Amino acid sequence: MTVNCTYVAGYENYVKYWCKGNDWKSCEIVIQTNVNHIEVRNDKFSIVDQQSARTFSVTMMGIKAQDEDTYFCGIERAGRDIMYEIKLKVLPGICRKTWEDVVDFPVAFEGITVGSSINVSCKEQYEERTLMLLCRKESGKFVFYPQDIQKICKAKCNKTEIDSSDVTLDPDQEYYDSSTEVTVQCPPGSNPTHNIVKCVTDGQRNKWNVTNLFCAQTS
């Protein structure tokens, strides 16, 4: 998580800091800029002052529930420091939409927490199937399982895979299920190299049983 703290002209060369605690008078400074104004890092925080933009940025890494607290963007000066209050609320980790080019989520879906599941369906261009996705936490990230969605949602045969502008298919549609037979038609004065083509299963995908299909002129 990164917080950008802005300041007005004239404070470019002042020390900036990130302070944790409810009271601005006694909060704990967890990181601050140095005289060289380059990025400063520790195990939990980093801070960098972008003087040309009059903004200093604080990044918190590995945020956990116990990090929920009040923080302050601070600028050190004589008298009372300039301080802006930031309240950090740590929400439960959730899984959000992914693989949107492969599956359809429920319309109102925003996300689910770890251990929860959601039913999704393969998109129109894939064989009809509903599957359950489980939200899990792995290596600090929140991900859906199973991960091999491309194998579970098997693509249908696509009309555009038949590379011939002269050919007309019957039925004429965008996608075809496995085992579907399609009649091939050509303009008057020509015949198709194959009268019927079929969508067949080949391992983890579907494909047409014919690769070279075109309309040949009749003599």
LUMSERO-241487 format. One record per residue (C-alpha): residue number from 1; x, y, z. Coordinates in Angstrom, 2 decimals. Example, Ala and Ser with C-alpha at 12.3 -4.5 7.8 and 13.67 -1.06 7.14 Angstrom:
% LUMSERO-241487
@seq=1, c1=12.30, c2=-4.50, c3=7.80
@seq=2, c1=13.67, c2=-1.06, c3=7.14
This chain:
% LUMSERO-241487
@seq=1, c1=0.00, c2=0.00, c3=0.00
@seq=2, c1=1.33, c2=3.43, c3=-0.96
@seq=3, c1=0.18, c2=6.79, c3=0.44
@seq=4, c1=1.09, c2=10.02, c3=-1.33
@seq=5, c1=1.45, c2=13.08, c3=0.92
@seq=6, c1=1.55, c2=16.48, c3=-0.78
@seq=7, c1=2.98, c2=19.76, c3=0.50
@seq=8, c1=3.20, c2=23.38, c3=-0.62
@seq=9, c1=6.19, c2=25.14, c3=-2.14
@seq=10, c1=8.93, c2=26.03, c3=0.31
@seq=11, c1=9.06, c2=22.70, c3=2.14
@seq=12, c1=11.07, c2=20.78, c3=-0.45
@seq=13, c1=14.19, c2=20.52, c3=1.73
@seq=14, c1=12.45, c2=19.72, c3=5.02
@seq=15, c1=12.50, c2=16.24, c3=6.59
@seq=16, c1=9.34, c2=14.22, c3=5.95
@seq=17, c1=8.19, c2=11.25, c3=8.00
@seq=18, c1=5.49, c2=8.63, c3=8.60
@seq=19, c1=4.19, c2=8.44, c3=12.16
@seq=20, c1=2.05, c2=5.76, c3=13.82
@seq=21, c1=-0.32, c2=6.37, c3=16.73
@seq=22, c1=-3.62, c2=8.04, c3=17.66
@seq=23, c1=-2.09, c2=11.21, c3=19.08
@seq=24, c1=0.00, c2=13.46, c3=16.85
@seq=25, c1=1.95, c2=14.64, c3=19.92
@seq=26, c1=3.22, c2=11.18, c3=20.83
@seq=27, c1=3.00, c2=9.05, c3=17.67
@seq=28, c1=5.98, c2=6.88, c3=16.77
@seq=29, c1=8.01, c2=7.88, c3=13.73
@seq=30, c1=8.52, c2=4.62, c3=11.85
@seq=31, c1=10.43, c2=6.03, c3=8.87
@seq=32, c1=11.68, c2=9.41, c3=7.66
@seq=33, c1=13.59, c2=10.97, c3=4.77
@seq=34, c1=17.31, c2=11.71, c3=4.97
@seq=35, c1=19.36, c2=14.73, c3=3.99
@seq=36, c1=20.07, c2=13.26, c3=0.54
@seq=37, c1=16.33, c2=12.99, c3=-0.21
@seq=38, c1=16.70, c2=9.56, c3=-1.75
@seq=39, c1=14.47, c2=6.60, c3=-0.99
@seq=40, c1=14.78, c2=5.19, c3=2.53
@seq=41, c1=13.74, c2=1.64, c3=3.35
@seq=42, c1=13.41, c2=-0.67, c3=6.33
@seq=43, c1=11.77, c2=-4.07, c3=6.78
@seq=44, c1=8.23, c2=-2.63, c3=6.80
@seq=45, c1=8.25, c2=0.81, c3=5.20
@seq=46, c1=9.81, c2=2.91, c3=2.48
@seq=47, c1=9.66, c2=6.67, c3=1.96
@seq=48, c1=10.78, c2=8.86, c3=-0.92
@seq=49, c1=10.46, c2=12.61, c3=-1.40
@seq=50, c1=9.65, c2=13.68, c3=-4.96
@seq=51, c1=10.53, c2=17.32, c3=-4.56
@seq=52, c1=9.71, c2=18.36, c3=-8.12
@seq=53, c1=6.12, c2=17.16, c3=-7.55
@seq=54, c1=6.07, c2=18.35, c3=-3.92
@seq=55, c1=4.93, c2=14.90, c3=-2.84
@seq=56, c1=6.45, c2=12.31, c3=-0.57
@seq=57, c1=5.31, c2=8.72, c3=-0.84
@seq=58, c1=5.17, c2=6.13, c3=1.93
@seq=59, c1=4.82, c2=2.45, c3=1.11
@seq=60, c1=3.79, c2=-0.15, c3=3.70
@seq=61, c1=4.72, c2=-3.74, c3=2.93
@seq=62, c1=3.21, c2=-6.99, c3=4.17
@seq=63, c1=0.21, c2=-5.32, c3=5.76
@seq=64, c1=-1.48, c2=-7.37, c3=8.50
@seq=65, c1=-4.51, c2=-6.90, c3=10.74
@seq=66, c1=-2.35, c2=-5.48, c3=13.55
@seq=67, c1=-1.22, c2=-2.65, c3=11.24
@seq=68, c1=-4.69, c2=-1.11, c3=11.43
@seq=69, c1=-4.17, c2=2.22, c3=13.19
@seq=70, c1=-3.98, c2=5.99, c3=12.83
@seq=71, c1=-0.97, c2=7.34, c3=10.91
@seq=72, c1=0.32, c2=10.81, c3=10.10
@seq=73, c1=2.15, c2=12.28, c3=7.13
@seq=74, c1=4.58, c2=14.63, c3=8.84
@seq=75, c1=6.89, c2=17.48, c3=7.86
@seq=76, c1=9.46, c2=18.47, c3=10.45
@seq=77, c1=9.80, c2=22.21, c3=11.11
@seq=78, c1=10.38, c2=24.68, c3=13.93
@seq=79, c1=7.43, c2=24.83, c3=16.29
@seq=80, c1=4.59, c2=22.43, c3=15.55
@seq=81, c1=5.22, c2=20.02, c3=12.67
@seq=82, c1=2.87, c2=19.90, c3=9.71
@seq=83, c1=0.86, c2=16.66, c3=10.08
@seq=84, c1=-1.97, c2=15.06, c3=8.11
@seq=85, c1=-3.98, c2=12.25, c3=9.67
@seq=86, c1=-4.49, c2=8.97, c3=7.80
@seq=87, c1=-6.65, c2=6.16, c3=9.20
@seq=88, c1=-5.72, c2=2.70, c3=7.95
@seq=89, c1=-8.37, c2=0.00, c3=8.05
@seq=90, c1=-7.25, c2=-3.52, c3=7.14
@seq=91, c1=-10.00, c2=-5.47, c3=5.42
@seq=92, c1=-10.14, c2=-9.27, c3=5.19
@seq=93, c1=-8.20, c2=-10.64, c3=2.24
@seq=94, c1=-10.48, c2=-11.33, c3=-0.69
@seq=95, c1=-10.31, c2=-12.94, c3=-4.11
@seq=96, c1=-11.48, c2=-10.72, c3=-6.94
@seq=97, c1=-12.49, c2=-11.40, c3=-10.53
@seq=98, c1=-9.88, c2=-13.09, c3=-12.70
@seq=99, c1=-9.87, c2=-15.11, c3=-15.96
@seq=100, c1=-12.64, c2=-12.81, c3=-17.20
@seq=101, c1=-11.83, c2=-13.78, c3=-20.79
@seq=102, c1=-12.65, c2=-17.40, c3=-19.94
@seq=103, c1=-15.45, c2=-17.42, c3=-17.32
@seq=104, c1=-18.51, c2=-15.34, c3=-16.43
@seq=105, c1=-18.94, c2=-14.29, c3=-12.79
@seq=106, c1=-22.35, c2=-13.40, c3=-11.30
@seq=107, c1=-23.28, c2=-9.83, c3=-12.27
@seq=108, c1=-23.12, c2=-8.42, c3=-8.73
@seq=109, c1=-19.88, c2=-10.22, c3=-7.77
@seq=110, c1=-17.24, c2=-8.04, c3=-6.10
@seq=111, c1=-15.09, c2=-10.57, c3=-4.23
@seq=112, c1=-15.12, c2=-13.31, c3=-1.58
@seq=113, c1=-13.04, c2=-14.00, c3=1.51
@seq=114, c1=-10.61, c2=-16.88, c3=2.06
@seq=115, c1=-12.41, c2=-20.21, c3=2.43
@seq=116, c1=-15.49, c2=-19.04, c3=0.51
@seq=117, c1=-16.45, c2=-20.25, c3=-2.95
@seq=118, c1=-18.33, c2=-18.94, c3=-5.98
@seq=119, c1=-19.92, c2=-20.69, c3=-8.96
@seq=120, c1=-18.91, c2=-19.41, c3=-12.39
@seq=121, c1=-19.66, c2=-20.58, c3=-15.92
@seq=122, c1=-17.46, c2=-20.94, c3=-18.97
@seq=123, c1=-18.03, c2=-18.21, c3=-21.56
@seq=124, c1=-19.96, c2=-18.70, c3=-24.78
@seq=125, c1=-16.88, c2=-19.66, c3=-26.80
@seq=126, c1=-16.19, c2=-22.57, c3=-24.45
@seq=127, c1=-18.14, c2=-25.77, c3=-23.86
@seq=128, c1=-21.01, c2=-25.21, c3=-21.45
@seq=129, c1=-19.86, c2=-25.89, c3=-17.92
@seq=130, c1=-20.34, c2=-24.54, c3=-14.41
@seq=131, c1=-17.51, c2=-24.81, c3=-11.91
@seq=132, c1=-16.84, c2=-23.79, c3=-8.32
@seq=133, c1=-13.90, c2=-21.51, c3=-7.52
@seq=134, c1=-12.47, c2=-21.57, c3=-3.99
@seq=135, c1=-10.67, c2=-18.53, c3=-2.53
@seq=136, c1=-7.35, c2=-19.44, c3=-0.92
@seq=137, c1=-4.32, c2=-17.58, c3=0.44
@seq=138, c1=-1.00, c2=-18.71, c3=-0.97
@seq=139, c1=2.40, c2=-17.03, c3=-0.55
@seq=140, c1=0.70, c2=-13.90, c3=0.76
@seq=141, c1=-1.65, c2=-13.62, c3=-2.22
@seq=142, c1=-5.36, c2=-14.38, c3=-2.49
@seq=143, c1=-6.09, c2=-16.65, c3=-5.43
@seq=144, c1=-8.85, c2=-18.81, c3=-6.83
@seq=145, c1=-8.57, c2=-22.58, c3=-7.16
@seq=146, c1=-8.51, c2=-24.55, c3=-9.36
@seq=147, c1=-5.87, c2=-22.66, c3=-11.35
@seq=148, c1=-6.06, c2=-24.62, c3=-14.62
@seq=149, c1=-9.21, c2=-22.89, c3=-15.88
@seq=150, c1=-8.01, c2=-22.99, c3=-19.50
@seq=151, c1=-8.05, c2=-26.78, c3=-19.34
@seq=152, c1=-11.40, c2=-27.00, c3=-17.57
@seq=153, c1=-13.14, c2=-24.62, c3=-19.99
@seq=154, c1=-12.54, c2=-26.30, c3=-23.33
@seq=155, c1=-12.78, c2=-23.98, c3=-26.34
@seq=156, c1=-15.39, c2=-24.74, c3=-28.99
@seq=157, c1=-14.53, c2=-24.80, c3=-32.69
@seq=158, c1=-14.50, c2=-21.27, c3=-34.06
@seq=159, c1=-15.95, c2=-20.24, c3=-37.40
@seq=160, c1=-12.96, c2=-17.96, c3=-38.02
@seq=161, c1=-10.63, c2=-20.99, c3=-37.96
@seq=162, c1=-11.99, c2=-21.95, c3=-41.38
@seq=163, c1=-9.81, c2=-19.74, c3=-43.52
@seq=164, c1=-11.90, c2=-19.22, c3=-46.66
@seq=165, c1=-14.01, c2=-16.18, c3=-47.48
@seq=166, c1=-16.00, c2=-18.09, c3=-50.14
@seq=167, c1=-17.24, c2=-20.84, c3=-47.83
@seq=168, c1=-20.66, c2=-20.67, c3=-46.18
@seq=169, c1=-21.46, c2=-22.92, c3=-43.22
@seq=170, c1=-24.84, c2=-24.39, c3=-42.32
@seq=171, c1=-25.70, c2=-23.86, c3=-39.53
@seq=172, c1=-23.93, c2=-20.49, c3=-39.67
@seq=173, c1=-22.80, c2=-19.47, c3=-36.17
@seq=174, c1=-19.74, c2=-18.20, c3=-34.34
@seq=175, c1=-18.92, c2=-21.27, c3=-32.24
@seq=176, c1=-19.59, c2=-25.00, c3=-32.56
@seq=177, c1=-19.72, c2=-27.73, c3=-29.94
@seq=178, c1=-17.70, c2=-30.91, c3=-30.14
@seq=179, c1=-19.19, c2=-33.56, c3=-32.48
@seq=180, c1=-21.18, c2=-30.93, c3=-34.43
@seq=181, c1=-21.32, c2=-31.62, c3=-38.17
@seq=182, c1=-21.55, c2=-28.60, c3=-40.45
@seq=183, c1=-22.58, c2=-28.52, c3=-44.13
@seq=184, c1=-20.26, c2=-26.56, c3=-46.40
@seq=185, c1=-21.67, c2=-24.50, c3=-49.28
@seq=186, c1=-20.03, c2=-22.52, c3=-52.06
@seq=187, c1=-21.13, c2=-19.89, c3=-54.60
@seq=188, c1=-22.55, c2=-21.10, c3=-57.94
@seq=189, c1=-19.87, c2=-22.46, c3=-60.23
@seq=190, c1=-17.76, c2=-23.92, c3=-57.45
@seq=191, c1=-17.81, c2=-26.85, c3=-55.06
@seq=192, c1=-16.30, c2=-27.24, c3=-51.58
@seq=193, c1=-13.28, c2=-29.47, c3=-51.14
@seq=194, c1=-15.28, c2=-31.08, c3=-48.31
@seq=195, c1=-19.08, c2=-31.16, c3=-48.19
@seq=196, c1=-19.21, c2=-31.69, c3=-44.42
@seq=197, c1=-16.79, c2=-30.72, c3=-41.68
@seq=198, c1=-16.93, c2=-31.75, c3=-38.05
@seq=199, c1=-15.81, c2=-30.26, c3=-34.76
@seq=200, c1=-13.79, c2=-32.95, c3=-32.99
@seq=201, c1=-12.02, c2=-33.24, c3=-29.64
@seq=202, c1=-8.23, c2=-33.37, c3=-29.70
@seq=203, c1=-6.83, c2=-33.74, c3=-26.21
@seq=204, c1=-7.54, c2=-30.57, c3=-24.23
@seq=205, c1=-9.09, c2=-28.66, c3=-27.14
@seq=206, c1=-11.62, c2=-28.90, c3=-29.95
@seq=207, c1=-10.73, c2=-28.38, c3=-33.60
@seq=208, c1=-12.10, c2=-28.92, c3=-37.09
@seq=209, c1=-11.38, c2=-32.29, c3=-38.65
@seq=210, c1=-10.35, c2=-30.54, c3=-41.88
@seq=211, c1=-7.53, c2=-28.03, c3=-42.22
@seq=212, c1=-7.67, c2=-27.25, c3=-45.95
@seq=213, c1=-11.18, c2=-26.13, c3=-46.92
@seq=214, c1=-11.99, c2=-23.93, c3=-49.89
@seq=215, c1=-14.28, c2=-23.57, c3=-52.90
@seq=216, c1=-12.88, c2=-25.05, c3=-56.12
@seq=217, c1=-14.11, c2=-23.91, c3=-59.53
@seq=218, c1=-16.10, c2=-26.50, c3=-61.48
@seq=219, c1=-15.07, c2=-27.25, c3=-65.05
